[in-house]
Amino acid sequence: GGCWKRTGAIGSQLKAAHWNLLTIAWWRAASDRGLRDAESVPLAALLQALLWWLATCPFEVLLIDPLAPRPFSARQPAEAAMWLASPLGDGRNLAGRVDAEELAKLRAALREGLTT
């Protein structure tokens, strides 16, 4: 789960473009929290931090806009299970098809991968 495997309908799964935008948003926010000198942080540690964030992120109550000055802002959970703003600034939710079931699968897969 968690990502489209290039066969069949995409449905509620995330595509590679979504993962890239989520990573950009995380990186921008992490940089603001003190990871400015990322060259001194081992790549494995950065990747693990990103994956833990993805596994625990409260997507249901965040509006994620990778290009905004603040990539994460609060939103009402009833709008969508996940809100990933289009980088075109047109107000579209690129993750509009992601539902609560898919988020649960994504989190479970990430947590399993991080603990094994």
MIVO-807234 format. One line per 10 residues: number of its first residue (from 1); their letters; for each residue z, x, y of N, C-alpha, C. Coordinates in steps of 0.001 Angstrom, whole numbers. Layout:
NUM	A	Z X Y Z X Y Z X Y; ...;
//
This chain:
1	GGCWKRTGAI	0 815 -1186 0 0 0 0 855 1244; -139 174 2351 -10 836 3631 -1299 1270 4286; -2345 1480 3531 -3586 1949 4142 -4776 1440 3342; -5845 1081 4044 -7070 601 3410 -7698 1734 2606; -8135 1428 1403 -8664 2453 490 -10198 2468 422; -10841 1953 1466 -12299 1954 1601 -13007 1121 563; -12315 193 -73 -12958 -745 -987 -12439 -2137 -688; -13310 -3107 -725 -12902 -4482 -476 -12571 -4730 986; -12006 -5900 1221 -11650 -6290 2584 -10448 -5491 3080; -10435 -5223 4354 -9317 -4496 4952 -8084 -5371 4941;
11	GSQLKAAHWN	-8259 -6637 5262 -7136 -7566 5244 -6021 -7119 6164; -4809 -7051 5636 -3630 -6739 6450 -3245 -5263 6413; -4078 -4421 5830 -3750 -2998 5733 -4181 -2235 6985; -3503 -1134 7243 -3848 -278 8371 -5023 633 8018; -5871 878 9013 -6974 1820 8852 -6540 3174 9422; -7334 4194 9155 -7028 5539 9641 -6883 5564 11160; -7684 4789 11872 -7588 4745 13337 -6208 4257 13772; -5647 3284 13059 -4306 2786 13388 -3269 3889 13198; -3359 4600 12076 -2412 5690 11796 -2507 6758 12884; -3725 7067 13313 -3900 8068 14373 -3243 7614 15671;
21	LLTIAWWRAA	-3428 6354 16045 -2829 5841 17272 -1308 5808 17182; -776 5444 16018 677 5464 15826 1220 6885 15965; 493 7847 15421 919 9245 15512 885 9731 16954; -139 9362 17687 -222 9743 19104 961 9163 19879; 1259 7892 19638 2392 7258 20335 3697 7961 19984; 3899 8238 18700 5120 8936 18269 5211 10312 18924; 4122 11046 18920 4112 12396 19476 4445 12375 20964; 3853 11432 21693 4126 11347 23127 5593 11024 23381; 6148 10093 22621 7559 9733 22785 8467 10875 22334; 8122 11523 21238 8926 12651 20741 8913 13799 21733;
31	SDRGLRDAES	7788 14029 22371 7696 15083 23378 8629 14800 24538; 8736 13528 24898 9645 13148 25981 11101 13308 25577; 11378 13321 24262 12750 13445 23777 13117 14887 23409; 12300 15853 23753 12708 17231 23541 11883 18027 22544; 10831 17477 22010 9979 18254 21099 8835 18922 21858; 9088 19261 23096 8036 19870 23910 7566 21201 23332; 8472 21950 22747 8118 23251 22190 7825 23098 20701; 6830 22283 20381 6525 21968 18988 6048 23183 18201; 5562 24197 18898 5085 25381 18190 6208 26072 17435; 7447 25873 17874 8572 26501 17189 9119 25632 16052;
41	VPLAALLQAL	8617 24410 15928 9061 23503 14867 8054 23583 13720; 8516 23857 12503 7579 23922 11371 6816 22609 11193; 5556 22713 10845 4713 21540 10661 5329 20562 9662; 5904 21069 8590 6517 20194 7579 7642 19366 8188; 8418 19952 9102 9513 19225 9747 8972 18148 10683; 7902 18466 11404 7277 17468 12273 6723 16313 11454; 6050 16615 10376 5484 15576 9521 6577 14701 8918; 7653 15320 8468 8744 14538 7899 9369 13632 8966; 9533 14126 10180 10083 13305 11261 9172 12115 11555; 7865 12347 11589 6907 11259 11806 6993 10220 10697;
51	LWWLATCPFE	7016 10673 9447 7054 9742 8319 8354 8942 8292; 9481 9571 8620 10753 8825 8701 10692 7791 9801; 10095 8170 10926 9963 7201 12016 9116 6012 11563; 7993 6290 10920 7131 5203 10435 7864 4314 9430; 8704 4919 8590 9423 4159 7562 10531 3291 8151; 11020 3648 9334 12169 2931 9895 11874 2259 11234; 10695 2401 11740 10344 1859 13050 10472 334 13071; 11100 -217 14092 11193 -1680 14209 9911 -2258 14831; 8813 -2161 14103 7512 -2603 14602 7545 -4041 15121; 8373 -4872 14500 8399 -6289 14828 8819 -6576 16269;
61	VLLIDPLAPR	9512 -5641 16903 10013 -5877 18260 9500 -4841 19270; 8475 -4079 18872 7897 -3078 19768 6445 -3393 20080; 6073 -3161 21317 4666 -3117 21689 4341 -1633 21754; 3401 -1203 20947 3052 218 20873 1728 417 21597; 1772 1212 22654 589 1512 23449 526 3027 23623; -239 3703 22773 -260 5166 22772 -650 5798 24103; -1393 5080 24949 -1861 5669 26196 -1018 5278 27406; -25 4431 27213 844 4026 28320 1816 5147 28661; 2325 5169 29889 3314 6199 30251 4520 6183 29311; 4928 4990 28898 5983 4840 27878 5323 4151 26689;
71	PFSARQPAEA	5063 4878 25598 4291 4303 24480 4966 3140 23762; 6285 2975 23918 7000 1907 23226 7724 1038 24240; 7506 -265 24133 8247 -1205 24968 8633 -2412 24121; 9657 -3105 24572 10158 -4261 23823 9175 -5437 23937; 9159 -6254 22888 8354 -7475 22885 9062 -8515 22026; 8587 -9727 22104 9146 -10806 21298 8615 -10705 19871; 9472 -10782 18865 9025 -10608 17481 8118 -11712 16967; 8106 -12883 17591 7311 -13992 17071 5807 -13805 17287; 5415 -12886 18170 4001 -12720 18493 3176 -12225 17310; 3631 -11202 16638 2925 -10604 15506 3893 -9666 14798;
81	AMWLASPLGD	3621 -9367 13537 4480 -8439 12797 4419 -7041 13411; 3263 -6692 13952 3071 -5375 14565 2129 -5547 15745; 2399 -4844 16845 1506 -4889 18003 1133 -3464 18382; -150 -3132 18190 -695 -1825 18532 -1803 -2056 19548; -1530 -1701 20789 -2461 -1982 21880 -3748 -1182 21728; -4841 -1826 22051 -6141 -1166 22047 -6176 -98 23132; -6696 1095 22820 -6787 2139 23846 -7799 1804 24936; -8576 738 24755 -9533 325 25776 -8864 -443 26909; -7582 -781 26739 -6855 -1485 27775 -7285 -2927 27957; -7836 -3513 26912 -8358 -4879 27005 -7376 -5939 26497;
91	GRNLAGRVDA	-6129 -5531 26225 -5112 -6487 25811 -5148 -6907 24355; -6055 -6307 23581 -6150 -6674 22160 -5074 -5984 21339; -4645 -6673 20282 -3717 -6109 19302 -4542 -5614 18124; -4647 -4301 17970 -5445 -3745 16886 -4798 -3953 15514; -3504 -4223 15499 -2790 -4436 14232 -2464 -5916 14032; -3258 -6772 14616 -3002 -8206 14542 -3023 -8787 13143; -3724 -8149 12236 -3790 -8650 10857 -2626 -8177 9981; -1882 -7191 10457 -749 -6680 9684 342 -7745 9698; 781 -8133 8510 1816 -9161 8415 3124 -8561 7901; 4158 -9389 7838 5484 -8926 7421 5454 -8344 6011;
101	EELAKLRAAL	4680 -8940 5124 4583 -8438 3748 3980 -7037 3728; 2947 -6824 4519 2306 -5501 4561 3252 -4463 5161; 4018 -4842 6196 4997 -3910 6756 6042 -3519 5724; 6476 -4489 4927 7466 -4190 3881 6884 -3227 2853; 5631 -3417 2461 4966 -2512 1510 4845 -1110 2102; 4454 -1056 3375 4289 226 4055 5608 985 4088; 6673 300 4483 7980 946 4554 8454 1411 3182; 8256 578 2176 8683 945 821 7923 2173 325; 6614 2207 555 5808 3349 107 6236 4625 819; 6481 4530 2127 6911 5709 2873 8285 6189 2410;
111	REGLTT	9207 5276 2252 10549 5669 1815 10518 6289 422; 9711 5705 -454 9597 6268 -1815 9028 7684 -1745; 7994 7876 -944 7402 9191 -822 8340 10214 -208; 9191 9770 692 10112 10683 1364 11321 11036 510; 11642 10209 -467 12840 10467 -1283 12518 11062 -2642; 11241 11225 -2945 10895 11833 -4247 10418 13247 -4084;
//
